[in-house]
Amino acid sequence: MSTRIYTKTGDDGTTGLFGGIRVAKNDLRIEAYGTVDELNSIIGVVRLHPVPENVATQLSSISSVLFTLGADLATPLDPPPVYEIPRIGMEHIAELESWIDLFDESLEPLKSFILPGGTAAAAHLHVARTVCRRAERCVVSLASVDELGGFVVKYLNRLSDYLFTVARAVNAAAGVPDVPWRPRG
């Protein structure tokens, strides 16, 4: 017999966190990891476009880390879970920083603000960046009312920096210039 995708347990507007606690589907914790899930889906769209091999590998790794981040957010620290849950750590942030630094070395310094655009992949990376910023805001709101691991906000902050930088790198690799912002008037 196959397992059905629907359980009907959420029909009352609640959902279960890891550990069994049930909360409303509009709980800050659900909003936070739901936005991370949305971000991961957009990264999946980016991965459909041609990008340099190193970027494809990095995005695949980030997609996996975002699942870890979702599990981290879906598992309250109190009460402590009865089984081990992967958590975001400093090693995840350091990895992003190393990738940003490598791209920064090869990119032309910015002379103006840039608009989303260039290649389709870069445009989608900018969409991912804005959703990442929203996820960060959701997590900051959650952290104001509930204890979180110490690296979740930092990871999302650094990830948005990575997404901006890699959008520029993808454009550069394709020989497509960034789209400069030119104020009207």
C-alpha positions as CSV (number, residue, x, y, z in Angstrom):
1,M,0.0,0.0,0.0
2,S,1.4,3.4,-0.9
3,T,1.6,6.3,1.5
4,R,-0.7,9.2,0.7
5,I,0.6,12.7,0.5
6,Y,-2.4,14.1,2.4
7,T,-2.9,13.5,6.1
8,K,-5.9,15.7,6.7
9,T,-4.2,16.8,10.0
10,G,-3.8,20.3,8.7
11,D,-7.4,20.8,7.8
12,D,-8.0,22.8,11.0
13,G,-5.3,25.4,10.0
14,T,-2.5,23.9,12.1
15,T,0.7,22.0,11.3
16,G,3.2,20.0,13.2
17,L,6.7,21.0,14.0
18,F,9.5,18.5,14.4
19,G,9.0,17.1,17.9
20,G,5.2,17.0,17.6
21,I,4.2,20.5,18.7
22,R,1.2,21.8,16.6
23,V,1.0,25.5,15.7
24,A,-1.1,27.6,13.4
25,K,-0.1,27.7,9.8
26,N,0.4,31.4,10.0
27,D,2.8,31.1,13.0
28,L,6.1,33.0,12.5
29,R,8.1,29.8,12.5
30,I,6.0,28.4,9.6
31,E,6.3,31.7,7.7
32,A,10.0,31.6,8.2
33,Y,10.7,28.1,6.9
34,G,8.0,28.4,4.3
35,T,9.8,31.4,2.9
36,V,13.1,29.4,2.9
37,D,11.3,26.7,1.0
38,E,10.1,29.3,-1.5
39,L,13.7,30.5,-1.9
40,N,14.9,26.9,-2.5
41,S,12.3,26.5,-5.2
42,I,13.5,29.7,-7.0
43,I,17.1,28.3,-6.8
44,G,15.7,25.2,-8.5
45,V,14.4,27.5,-11.3
46,V,17.9,29.1,-11.6
47,R,19.4,25.7,-11.9
48,L,17.4,25.1,-15.1
49,H,19.4,27.9,-16.8
50,P,22.9,27.5,-18.2
51,V,25.4,28.7,-15.6
52,P,29.1,28.0,-15.1
53,E,29.8,24.6,-13.6
54,N,31.1,26.0,-10.4
55,V,27.9,28.0,-9.9
56,A,25.8,24.9,-10.6
57,T,27.7,23.0,-8.0
58,Q,27.4,25.8,-5.5
59,L,23.7,26.2,-6.1
60,S,23.2,22.4,-5.6
61,S,25.0,22.6,-2.3
62,I,23.0,25.7,-1.2
63,S,19.8,23.9,-2.0
64,S,20.8,21.1,0.3
65,V,21.8,23.5,3.0
66,L,18.4,25.3,2.7
67,F,16.8,22.0,3.6
68,T,19.0,21.9,6.7
69,L,17.9,25.5,7.4
70,G,14.3,24.5,7.1
71,A,14.7,21.6,9.5
72,D,16.6,23.9,11.9
73,L,13.7,26.4,11.8
74,A,11.0,23.6,12.1
75,T,12.6,22.3,15.3
76,P,12.3,24.5,18.3
77,L,15.3,24.5,20.7
78,D,12.9,24.3,23.6
79,P,12.0,21.6,24.4
80,P,15.1,20.0,23.1
81,P,14.4,17.5,20.3
82,V,14.6,13.8,21.2
83,Y,16.7,13.1,18.1
84,E,19.5,14.9,16.4
85,I,18.5,17.6,14.0
86,P,21.0,19.1,11.6
87,R,21.6,22.8,12.3
88,I,23.1,25.7,10.5
89,G,26.7,26.4,11.6
90,M,29.6,28.7,11.0
91,E,31.0,26.3,8.4
92,H,28.0,27.1,6.2
93,I,28.6,30.8,6.5
94,A,32.3,30.4,5.9
95,E,31.6,28.4,2.7
96,L,29.4,31.2,1.3
97,E,32.0,33.9,2.2
98,S,34.8,31.9,0.4
99,W,32.6,31.7,-2.7
100,I,31.8,35.5,-2.6
101,D,35.5,36.3,-2.2
102,L,36.4,34.2,-5.2
103,F,33.8,35.9,-7.4
104,D,34.7,39.4,-6.1
105,E,38.3,38.9,-7.2
106,S,37.2,38.5,-10.8
107,L,34.4,41.0,-11.0
108,E,34.7,44.6,-12.1
109,P,34.1,46.9,-9.1
110,L,30.6,48.4,-9.0
111,K,30.4,52.0,-10.2
112,S,26.6,52.3,-9.7
113,F,23.7,50.4,-8.4
114,I,22.5,47.7,-10.7
115,L,19.0,46.5,-11.7
116,P,18.0,42.9,-11.9
117,G,18.6,41.6,-15.3
118,G,21.2,40.5,-17.9
119,T,20.8,36.8,-18.4
120,A,17.7,34.8,-17.4
121,A,19.8,33.0,-14.8
122,A,21.0,36.3,-13.3
123,A,17.5,37.8,-13.3
124,H,16.2,34.7,-11.4
125,L,19.2,34.9,-9.0
126,H,18.0,38.5,-8.2
127,V,14.5,37.1,-7.5
128,A,16.1,34.6,-5.2
129,R,18.1,37.4,-3.5
130,T,14.9,39.3,-2.7
131,V,13.1,36.2,-1.4
132,C,16.2,35.5,0.7
133,R,16.0,39.0,2.2
134,R,12.3,38.3,3.0
135,A,13.2,35.0,4.7
136,E,15.8,36.9,6.7
137,R,13.2,39.4,7.9
138,C,10.8,36.5,8.8
139,V,13.6,34.8,10.8
140,V,14.5,38.1,12.6
141,S,10.8,38.4,13.6
142,L,10.8,34.8,14.8
143,A,14.0,35.4,16.8
144,S,12.4,38.3,18.6
145,V,9.8,35.9,20.2
146,D,11.6,32.5,20.2
147,E,15.1,31.3,20.6
148,L,16.9,30.1,17.4
149,G,20.3,28.7,16.6
150,G,22.9,31.4,16.5
151,F,23.7,31.1,12.8
152,V,20.4,31.2,10.9
153,V,20.1,34.9,10.5
154,K,23.8,35.2,9.6
155,Y,23.5,32.5,7.0
156,L,20.5,34.1,5.2
157,N,22.3,37.5,5.3
158,R,25.4,36.0,3.7
159,L,23.3,34.0,1.3
160,S,21.7,37.2,-0.1
161,D,25.2,38.7,-0.6
162,Y,26.2,35.5,-2.4
163,L,23.1,35.6,-4.6
164,F,23.8,39.2,-5.6
165,T,27.5,38.5,-6.3
166,V,26.8,35.3,-8.3
167,A,24.2,37.0,-10.4
168,R,26.9,39.4,-11.5
169,A,29.3,36.6,-12.0
170,V,26.8,34.7,-14.2
171,N,26.3,37.8,-16.3
172,A,30.1,38.3,-16.6
173,A,30.6,34.6,-17.6
174,A,28.0,35.0,-20.3
175,G,29.6,38.3,-21.5
176,V,26.4,40.2,-20.6
177,P,26.9,43.5,-18.7
178,D,25.1,44.2,-15.5
179,V,22.1,46.6,-15.9
180,P,23.1,49.9,-14.3
181,W,20.5,52.0,-12.5
182,R,20.1,55.4,-14.1
183,P,17.9,57.7,-12.0
184,R,15.2,59.4,-14.1
185,G,14.8,63.1,-14.1
